[in-house]
Every structure is written in C-alpha cells, then in structure tokens.
C-alpha cells in the first residue's frame, strides 16, 4: 500500500501544504529531504522516526 506524508499534519510556521505519496521508503526519503531543505531540520534518525510515525495509508481511488 502506498503511503502519504502531508505537511499540513505537522505544526509549521510556514503553512506548508506539500503532500508526498509513494512507497514507504520513497516517501520517507523525500519527506526527510524536504524537511531539511525547506523547513531547516537536520536529517537524523529522530526526524525520520517522526516522519515515519506521521505516514498514513493512501486513500483508495487516488
């Protein structure tokens, strides 16, 4: 099943609305890169754990 990471689910001062969908590994990698490049986070095991915890299954029909 495809996974989704949605920046709207995370507290953010920027109001980011990016949504990333794909396999769990693809989404985790892309979301970590986005968090680092756009939101100034440091890519770390803790960040990736937070991202993994917020992933949702993609809704059917998408």
VMD Tcl script that builds the backbone (N, CA, C; Angstrom):
set m [mol new atoms 186]
animate dup $m
set s [atomselect $m all]
$s set {name element resname resid chain x y z} {
  {N N UNK 1 A 0.834 -1.178 0.000}
  {CA C UNK 1 A 0.000 0.000 0.000}
  {C C UNK 1 A 0.881 1.243 0.000}
  {N N UNK 2 A 0.496 2.221 -0.808}
  {CA C UNK 2 A 1.232 3.483 -0.856}
  {C C UNK 2 A 1.000 4.279 0.426}
  {N N UNK 3 A 2.004 5.060 0.789}
  {CA C UNK 3 A 1.944 5.901 1.982}
  {C C UNK 3 A 1.913 7.368 1.570}
  {N N UNK 4 A 1.422 8.202 2.490}
  {CA C UNK 4 A 1.313 9.637 2.249}
  {C C UNK 4 A 1.886 10.383 3.450}
  {N N UNK 5 A 2.703 11.407 3.168}
  {CA C UNK 5 A 3.155 12.365 4.176}
  {C C UNK 5 A 2.592 13.718 3.767}
  {N N UNK 6 A 1.913 14.367 4.682}
  {CA C UNK 6 A 1.265 15.644 4.401}
  {C C UNK 6 A 1.776 16.677 5.397}
  {N N UNK 7 A 2.441 17.714 4.901}
  {CA C UNK 7 A 2.993 18.743 5.783}
  {C C UNK 7 A 1.911 19.427 6.615}
  {N N UNK 8 A 0.691 19.413 6.141}
  {CA C UNK 8 A -0.394 20.047 6.901}
  {C C UNK 8 A -0.651 19.334 8.224}
  {N N UNK 9 A -0.161 18.089 8.370}
  {CA C UNK 9 A -0.335 17.333 9.606}
  {C C UNK 9 A 0.709 17.688 10.665}
  {N N UNK 10 A 1.718 18.466 10.277}
  {CA C UNK 10 A 2.790 18.846 11.189}
  {C C UNK 10 A 2.684 20.329 11.525}
  {N N UNK 11 A 2.940 20.701 12.767}
  {CA C UNK 11 A 2.945 22.116 13.101}
  {C C UNK 11 A 4.024 22.832 12.301}
  {N N UNK 12 A 3.665 23.947 11.688}
  {CA C UNK 12 A 4.623 24.663 10.844}
  {C C UNK 12 A 4.255 26.137 10.789}
  {N N UNK 13 A 5.250 26.977 10.961}
  {CA C UNK 13 A 5.026 28.414 10.855}
  {C C UNK 13 A 4.813 28.827 9.399}
  {N N UNK 14 A 5.337 28.041 8.472}
  {CA C UNK 14 A 5.266 28.407 7.057}
  {C C UNK 14 A 3.926 28.061 6.412}
  {N N UNK 15 A 3.138 27.203 7.065}
  {CA C UNK 15 A 1.858 26.804 6.481}
  {C C UNK 15 A 2.036 25.936 5.246}
  {N N UNK 16 A 3.086 25.155 5.202}
  {CA C UNK 16 A 3.405 24.302 4.049}
  {C C UNK 16 A 2.255 23.329 3.775}
  {N N UNK 17 A 1.931 23.152 2.510}
  {CA C UNK 17 A 0.834 22.265 2.122}
  {C C UNK 17 A 1.297 21.089 1.257}
  {N N UNK 18 A 2.596 20.831 1.212}
  {CA C UNK 18 A 3.118 19.753 0.368}
  {C C UNK 18 A 2.611 18.391 0.841}
  {N N UNK 19 A 2.223 17.552 -0.099}
  {CA C UNK 19 A 1.863 16.164 0.160}
  {C C UNK 19 A 2.738 15.281 -0.716}
  {N N UNK 20 A 3.306 14.238 -0.122}
  {CA C UNK 20 A 4.188 13.307 -0.831}
  {C C UNK 20 A 3.572 11.917 -0.728}
  {N N UNK 21 A 3.473 11.201 -1.853}
  {CA C UNK 21 A 2.898 9.856 -1.850}
  {C C UNK 21 A 3.808 8.902 -2.615}
  {N N UNK 22 A 3.846 7.662 -2.169}
  {CA C UNK 22 A 4.639 6.631 -2.831}
  {C C UNK 22 A 4.850 5.479 -1.867}
  {N N UNK 23 A 5.851 4.656 -2.147}
  {CA C UNK 23 A 6.169 3.571 -1.220}
  {C C UNK 23 A 6.686 4.188 0.075}
  {N N UNK 24 A 6.632 3.448 1.151}
  {CA C UNK 24 A 7.056 3.987 2.450}
  {C C UNK 24 A 8.487 4.507 2.399}
  {N N UNK 25 A 9.395 3.753 1.798}
  {CA C UNK 25 A 10.791 4.178 1.724}
  {C C UNK 25 A 10.953 5.434 0.874}
  {N N UNK 26 A 10.234 5.513 -0.245}
  {CA C UNK 26 A 10.304 6.698 -1.111}
  {C C UNK 26 A 9.796 7.938 -0.385}
  {N N UNK 27 A 8.672 7.791 0.288}
  {CA C UNK 27 A 8.074 8.928 0.991}
  {C C UNK 27 A 8.965 9.369 2.147}
  {N N UNK 28 A 9.500 8.421 2.880}
  {CA C UNK 28 A 10.380 8.755 3.997}
  {C C UNK 28 A 11.594 9.539 3.511}
  {N N UNK 29 A 12.213 9.086 2.446}
  {CA C UNK 29 A 13.397 9.760 1.900}
  {C C UNK 29 A 13.049 11.158 1.395}
  {N N UNK 30 A 11.984 11.275 0.616}
  {CA C UNK 30 A 11.590 12.571 0.056}
  {C C UNK 30 A 11.164 13.534 1.165}
  {N N UNK 31 A 10.443 13.046 2.155}
  {CA C UNK 31 A 9.987 13.906 3.247}
  {C C UNK 31 A 11.162 14.388 4.093}
  {N N UNK 32 A 12.136 13.526 4.319}
  {CA C UNK 32 A 13.324 13.936 5.080}
  {C C UNK 32 A 14.099 15.006 4.310}
  {N N UNK 33 A 14.251 14.825 3.011}
  {CA C UNK 33 A 14.931 15.832 2.196}
  {C C UNK 33 A 14.164 17.150 2.206}
  {N N UNK 34 A 12.848 17.082 2.102}
  {CA C UNK 34 A 12.009 18.284 2.130}
  {C C UNK 34 A 12.131 18.990 3.482}
  {N N UNK 35 A 12.060 18.232 4.566}
  {CA C UNK 35 A 12.147 18.820 5.907}
  {C C UNK 35 A 13.477 19.545 6.092}
  {N N UNK 36 A 14.525 18.985 5.531}
  {CA C UNK 36 A 15.846 19.593 5.644}
  {C C UNK 36 A 15.956 20.832 4.755}
  {N N UNK 37 A 15.584 20.708 3.489}
  {CA C UNK 37 A 15.762 21.793 2.528}
  {C C UNK 37 A 14.816 22.963 2.749}
  {N N UNK 38 A 13.585 22.670 3.098}
  {CA C UNK 38 A 12.562 23.719 3.181}
  {C C UNK 38 A 12.335 24.209 4.614}
  {N N UNK 39 A 12.354 23.280 5.567}
  {CA C UNK 39 A 12.000 23.646 6.932}
  {C C UNK 39 A 13.209 23.779 7.863}
  {N N UNK 40 A 14.409 23.513 7.343}
  {CA C UNK 40 A 15.624 23.718 8.123}
  {C C UNK 40 A 15.916 22.670 9.171}
  {N N UNK 41 A 15.246 21.519 9.099}
  {CA C UNK 41 A 15.517 20.439 10.051}
  {C C UNK 41 A 16.825 19.741 9.691}
  {N N UNK 42 A 17.426 19.109 10.675}
  {CA C UNK 42 A 18.599 18.282 10.449}
  {C C UNK 42 A 18.127 16.859 10.199}
  {N N UNK 43 A 18.627 16.250 9.119}
  {CA C UNK 43 A 18.258 14.867 8.820}
  {C C UNK 43 A 18.911 13.977 9.877}
  {N N UNK 44 A 18.091 13.299 10.657}
  {CA C UNK 44 A 18.580 12.458 11.747}
  {C C UNK 44 A 17.649 11.267 11.909}
  {N N UNK 45 A 18.092 10.257 12.641}
  {CA C UNK 45 A 17.200 9.125 12.916}
  {C C UNK 45 A 15.918 9.566 13.629}
  {N N UNK 46 A 16.020 10.561 14.509}
  {CA C UNK 46 A 14.851 11.042 15.230}
  {C C UNK 46 A 13.856 11.692 14.266}
  {N N UNK 47 A 14.356 12.506 13.329}
  {CA C UNK 47 A 13.479 13.140 12.340}
  {C C UNK 47 A 12.778 12.071 11.516}
  {N N UNK 48 A 13.525 11.091 11.051}
  {CA C UNK 48 A 12.931 10.036 10.228}
  {C C UNK 48 A 11.909 9.219 11.020}
  {N N UNK 49 A 12.146 9.049 12.304}
  {CA C UNK 49 A 11.176 8.342 13.150}
  {C C UNK 49 A 9.882 9.159 13.254}
  {N N UNK 50 A 10.004 10.481 13.420}
  {CA C UNK 50 A 8.821 11.347 13.466}
  {C C UNK 50 A 8.049 11.280 12.157}
  {N N UNK 51 A 8.773 11.331 11.048}
  {CA C UNK 51 A 8.136 11.274 9.737}
  {C C UNK 51 A 7.421 9.935 9.565}
  {N N UNK 52 A 8.114 8.855 9.885}
  {CA C UNK 52 A 7.513 7.518 9.735}
  {C C UNK 52 A 6.226 7.404 10.565}
  {N N UNK 53 A 6.220 7.994 11.752}
  {CA C UNK 53 A 5.051 7.925 12.626}
  {C C UNK 53 A 3.867 8.701 12.061}
  {N N UNK 54 A 4.128 9.724 11.236}
  {CA C UNK 54 A 3.022 10.531 10.694}
  {C C UNK 54 A 2.500 10.004 9.357}
  {N N UNK 55 A 3.165 9.012 8.772}
  {CA C UNK 55 A 2.725 8.493 7.482}
  {C C UNK 55 A 1.347 7.852 7.605}
  {N N UNK 56 A 0.552 8.054 6.573}
  {CA C UNK 56 A -0.782 7.463 6.506}
  {C C UNK 56 A -0.889 6.616 5.250}
  {N N UNK 57 A -1.803 5.669 5.265}
  {CA C UNK 57 A -2.083 4.913 4.055}
  {C C UNK 57 A -2.784 5.832 3.066}
  {N N UNK 58 A -2.455 5.691 1.798}
  {CA C UNK 58 A -3.112 6.487 0.778}
  {C C UNK 58 A -4.566 6.055 0.668}
  {N N UNK 59 A -5.444 7.019 0.489}
  {CA C UNK 59 A -6.860 6.719 0.354}
  {C C UNK 59 A -7.101 5.963 -0.956}
  {N N UNK 60 A -7.968 4.958 -0.934}
  {CA C UNK 60 A -8.277 4.211 -2.175}
  {C C UNK 60 A -8.825 5.144 -3.258}
  {N N UNK 61 A -8.481 4.838 -4.476}
  {CA C UNK 61 A -9.000 5.600 -5.606}
  {C C UNK 61 A -8.157 6.790 -5.995}
  {N N UNK 62 A -7.009 6.969 -5.362}
  {CA C UNK 62 A -6.153 8.094 -5.701}
  {C C UNK 62 A -5.111 7.685 -6.672}
}
mol reanalyze $m
mol bondsrecalc $m
mol representation Tube
mol addrep $m
